Amino acid sequence: MALSVRDELITMKYGAGGRAMRSLIQEVFHDGLLTVDAPGEITLRAMDDGAALKVGNQWLVMTTDSHVVQPLFFPGGDIGRLAVSGTVNDLAMMGATEVLALTCAVIIEEGFSRAELARIQRSMQRACAEAGARIVTGDTKVMGKGELDGIVINTTGVALTDRVVPDSALRDGDRLIVTGSIGDHGMAVMAHRLGLAIEGALASDVNPINALVRAALDAAPGGIVAMKDPTRGGVASALHEMAEKSGVGIVIDEMSLPVAEAVRAAAELLGIDPLHVANEGKAVIGVRPDAAEAVLAAIRRHPLGVDAAIIGACTSQRIGTVILDTGFGRRLVTEPEGEPLPRIC
């Protein structure tokens, strides 16, 4: 399906992780770039967090991401930490928790502060150390004043794994786990950008979570069947994509959703549902029913997973939809067209 007339010009919503971005990828890039896949391979056709190619008796997992957050430095992190964590986490979402190597390409605007560039580099270095990763090659470009807004960072990651976890293998009865409080990153960046005074500490959750995911996978071998990191578009977008691809419906329990009080306050002030807000250190994990408690316990033992919760289950009804059970009734959870605030990651 081609872009409609009203969408002949690309707007900010097409980079925000919701329906509009997926539509753009499918309509413009998907068909033209597809190749013939080998059996079991995951490539662009799957529109997963990365690609998985068979190499001997293992899978080579690859992913790439570009980062354009504004502001560059925000409570809890910065664009450098975001660049490393985002790519490490995309690998982890496919079951590849031992990072083989990262690449880093940096495009810098003329006049950018050398001190800030060094600060970003140090932040990337710390994030790499936390993830057990290393940057082995990269590229640097400089563009003229006004041709770029400060800096853009692209990171690519590769890893090997014995078993790939897709985002599309849910079935009726499977449980959904979120590894911690939701909406922290997006709300922290929004509040900082808008100068909002919110009672309580708002800080991004940007962290590499490959060690947490490794602990979850080890807790129930074969029990984890789908994973997605709820970045742009938030938990709502991740759940919609998982439900649609898997051919299931998802019912989530509102009372089980972990939301920090500061995030809840900011969301109410801005009129934004935390389910639609970006996260940068969380995962949505689909688990077989008999493995759910073991996986949850393993996640909660990790410092980054203490607020993890089972938030819902899959059903054979209302395929492709996400339903919120409020305790007083049920309502459809819409998938966002785009991120409430652009340039969030």
N, C-alpha and C positions, 0 to 999 in steps of 0.2 A: 504494500500500500504506500503510495507516494505521499509526501507532505502536502497538506492542504494549502490553498491559496493564502489563507491568513497566516500560515506559518512558513512562508517562503524566506523570511528573515529569522535567524536564530536569536532567541531571547535568553535571558538568564535562567529561565526555568529548565532549559534543556541541559543544564549542567548540574542540576540539583538532586539527582538520585531518585526521583519519583517516576510516575508513569511517562512523563514527557521525555525524560532522558532515555528510558528504555525504548520508547517509540522511535526516537531519533536514531539510536544505534541499530535497531532492527530495520528501519526503512532506508537508511543511507549506507551503513557500513556492513551490515550483517551478510546480505546475499553476495555482495561484490567481493568480499574477502574470504569467503568460505572455501575450504579445500576438502578433499576426500579424507575422512578421518579413519584411522586404524581402529579395529575393534577395541572398545573400552576407553578410547581416548576422550578427553574433555577439551574442547577447543571453543572458539568463538560461538559455534552453534549453540552451546549450552548456556552461554551468557552467565557463567559462574564467576567466582572471585578470581579465577585464574585459569590456566590451562594445565593439563596433565598428559604427558607423553610417555609412552612405554620405552624404557631404556634397560635392556637386559631383563632382570627379574624385579626391577624397581620402577617407580614412577618419578619422572622429572616434572616437578611442579614449577610453573613460571607465572609471575604476575607483575604488573607495572601500574604506577599511579603517579599523577601530577598533582601538585599542591599549590593552592592559590589563596590561602586563608588571609583574611583581613580583620583585625590587625595581625601583624606578624608575631607579636608577643602578646600573650593573654594569660590570665590566671591559670596556673597549672601546666603551662607549656608554651610552645612556640612552633613555628613552621618547620624547624629542623627536627624536633622530637616527633612531630606529626608525620613527617616524611618517612622516617625510619619505622615508626610504630605501625603506620597504615599498611606498609608493604609487608612487614613481618606478619601482621595479623591476617592479611589476605592469604598468605601462604598457609598459616595455621588453620584457617577456615576450611582448607581442603585436606587437612590431616598432615601437612608437612610442617612439623614444629622445629625441626633442626635445620636452621638456615645455612645453606651452602655458601652463598655470597649475595651481596647487593651491589647494584650500580647506582651512581648518583649523577644526574645532569642538572646544572644550575644555569638559569638565564637571569642576568642581573641588569637592572636599569642603570644607565650612566648617572653617576652622582650618588650611588648607594653608599652608605656608611661602611667603611672597612671594619670598624669596630663591631657593628651589628652583624656583619658577615662572619667575623670570627666567633661571635657569641652563638650564632646559629650552628657553626661547625662544631663547637664544643658540646652543644646540646645533642647533635647527631651522634657524636662520639659516645656520650653517656648512654643514649638509648641503645646504641649498638652493643655496648658492654652488657646492659641489662638483658638483651635478647640473645646474647651469645652469637652475634652476627658481625660481619666485617664488610666494609665497602672496598671493592677490589679494583674498580675502574669507574670512569665517569667522563663528563664533558662540561666545559664552561663556555658560555657565550655572554656578550655584553650588547645591549640594545641602547639606542639613543634616548636621551631625556624625553619623557612623555610617550615613548613607544611601549612602555611596560610599566605596571604599577609595582615598583620595588624589586620583587624577586619571585621567580617561579622555580620550584624544585620538582624534578621527576626522579623517582626511585624505582628500580626494577629488582626483583628478587627471584632467586632460584633455590630449590631444595629437593631432596630426594626423600621418598617415603615408600613403605611397603604396601600401604593401603590408602587409597584416595577416598575422601569423604565428600560427596557432592552436596548440593543444596536442594536436591529434588527426590530424595528417597523416603519421604514420610509416608506413613500409612495409618489407617484408622486405628485409634487407640494410643498412638505414640504421644509422649509427653514433650512439652516445650519448656526449656530452661533458659532463663536469662541470667548471665553471670554476675550481675550487679545492678546498682541503681541506674535508671535510664534518664537520658536527657542532659547529663552533666556537661558534656562538651559544648553542645549547641547553646545552652542557656548561659554558660560562662562567657562564651565569645560574644553572644548577643548583648548581654548586660554590660560587658566591658565596652563594646563598640558604641552602645547607646547611652552610656554613662548612667545606668540605672543604679539606684541605691537600694539594694535588697538586704533585708535582715538575714543574717547567716552567711556562711562562706560559700560562694560559688566558685568552683574550680573545675577545669577540664579534667576528664578521666583519661587523657591521652597516655597510653602505656602500651608497650609490647606485651601481649598476653600469650605468647607461644608456650611458655612454661605452664601456665594455667591450663591451657588446652591439652598439653601433653599429659598432665595429671588426670584430666577428665577422661581422655582416651584410654589411659592405662587402667583406670578404675573398672572399666567394663568393656573388655575387648569385643568389638563387634556390636556393642550396644548403642553406640552413637552412629546415627544414620544420616544426619544432615546438619550442616552448620552454615551460619551467615553472620557477618558482622554488620550491625545496624548503624551504619554511618549516615550518609546523606539520605534523608527520608525517614530515618529513625526505625524503631522497632516495627511500626506499622508497615512500612515499605518492605522490610525484610520478611515479615510474616506473609504478606500478600504474595511476594515472589515465590516463597517456599511453597505456599498452598497451591498456587496456580501450577507450578512446575510438577508438583507431586500428585496433583489430582485429588486433593483432600480439602475439607473445610477445617478451619481452626477456631476454637472457642477459647478465649482467654478470660481469666478471672481478675476483675479489676482490683479486688482486695489483695491479691497476691502480687501485684506489680510493685516492685521496689522503686520508690521515687523519694529522693531527698527532700526535706522540708524547704530548703532554699530554692530548689528547682521547682517544686510545686508552687511556691509563692511567686516566682518569676513567671511561670507559665500562666497563672491566673491573672497577673498584672498585664501580660501581653496578649492574653486570649489565645494561647497556643497549647495544643494538646501535647504533653510530654512524649506520647507515643510517636509523634511526628518529628521529634527533635534528634539531631545527630549525636552519636556516641563515637568515641575513638579508643575505648579500652574495654569493650564489652563484646559478648558473643551471644547469639541465639542458637541454642543447640537442641536438635531433635533427637529423642532417646526412646528406645523401646521401653515399654511399661515396666518390665521386670528389672531394668537397669537404672531407672530414674533416680532412686534414692541413693544408690552407690555413687553415681556420677555427681549428684548434688553434694553429697558429703565430701567428695574429693575436691570439688571446686571451692567449697566453703573453707577447707583447710588451707587454701592458698591465700596470701595476704590481699590479693586483688579480687577475691571471690567471696568475701565474708557476707555480702548482702545478696548472694545468689538466691534464686527462687524458682520453683516450678510454677509457671504462669498460665498454663493451659494444656489443652490436648487436641489431637486431631480427630476428625469425624468424617464419616462417609457422606454426610449431608452438606448441602450448600457449598459444593466444590468450588474452590478458588476464592472463597470469601473468608473474612476474619470477623468474628462476632465477639463483642465485649459483653460479658455477663457482669452486671453491676451489683447483683444481689437483690435488686428490685425489679429487674427486667433485663432484656437483651437489646443491643443495637448493633448495627453494622459499623465497623471501623473502616473509614474511607482510606484509600491509599492517596497520599499527597501527590498533587501534580508536580510539585517541586518543593525545595526546602523553604521554610518560612522566611529565612534570611539567606541571601546568596553569599558565596565565597566563605563558607564555614569550614572547609577542609580542602 
